[in-house]
Structure formats: structure tokens, C-alpha cells
Amino acid sequence: MDFRQLVDEAVAQGASDIHLSAGEVGFIRVDGEMLRHGTTAFSDNQVIECIESLGGVSDLSSIISRGGIVTGK
């Protein structure tokens, strides 16, 4: 599943959140429950591409500082 498919599935199911982690499949939150979607893990580059498509890497520091992205650091 690619990011676009994950977003489409999230919208279709009325999800409140999308969770991405490199090395993991995507998850969506529906009615407080985390649902796993797909069978193929997202790579580091795919997660970065998702971030860039949403607002760009220039916004990444701001998003992290607000707690919107949890990094492994």
C-alpha cells in the first residue's frame, strides 16, 4: 500500500489519524482503535516523501517540535 492508498482508506473509514513509521506498515485510527493497513513496510525515503507531499521538509522541524512527529532520536 502506498501513501495515497493509505490516505484514501483513512478518508473512506473516517479515520482521525494516519500513523507512519519507517520499517512499519501504515496505521489509521478509527473510533480510537488503531487499524493496520497494508502488508509492505514504508521505507525511510517513502516516509520523507509523504512529509514532503504534506508540507515539505522545511516544515519538519516545526512539526517535530510540536510533537506531531515522533522520531527515533
C-alpha positions in Angstrom: 0.0 0.0 0.0 1.4 3.4 -0.9 0.7 6.6 1.0 -2.1 7.7 -1.4 -3.9 4.4 -0.8 -3.5 4.8 2.9 -5.0 8.3 2.8 -7.9 7.2 0.7 -8.6 4.3 3.1 -8.4 6.7 6.1 -10.9 9.1 4.5 -13.2 6.2 3.5 -13.2 4.9 7.1 -13.5 8.3 8.7 -10.1 8.0 10.4 -8.9 10.7 12.7 -5.1 9.9 12.3 -2.6 8.3 10.0 0.5 6.8 11.6 3.6 6.2 9.5 6.9 4.8 10.7 9.8 3.7 8.5 10.1 -0.1 8.6 6.4 -0.5 9.5 3.1 -0.7 7.6 0.8 2.2 7.9 -1.9 2.5 10.6 -5.0 4.6 10.8 -7.1 5.4 13.9 -10.8 4.9 13.6 -13.0 5.5 16.6 -10.0 5.3 18.9 -8.8 2.0 17.5 -5.5 1.6 15.6 -6.0 -0.4 12.4 -3.1 -1.8 10.5 -3.2 -1.3 6.7 -1.1 -3.0 4.1 1.5 -5.7 4.2 4.5 -3.8 3.0 6.5 -1.6 5.3 7.2 2.0 4.4 10.9 2.8 3.7 12.7 5.8 5.2 12.5 7.5 1.8 8.8 6.8 1.4 8.1 8.5 4.8 10.2 11.5 3.8 8.3 11.7 0.5 5.0 11.6 2.5 6.2 14.5 4.7 7.3 16.5 1.6 3.9 16.0 0.0 2.1 17.3 3.0 4.1 20.4 3.7 7.7 20.0 2.8 10.9 19.3 4.7 11.2 22.9 5.7 8.2 22.4 8.0 9.6 19.2 9.5 11.4 20.9 12.4 8.3 22.8 13.4 6.1 19.7 13.2 8.6 17.7 15.4 8.9 20.5 17.9 5.1 20.5 18.4 5.1 16.7 18.9 3.4 15.9 15.6 6.1 13.5 14.6 7.9 11.1 16.9 11.4 10.3 15.7 13.6 7.5 16.9 16.1 10.1 18.2 
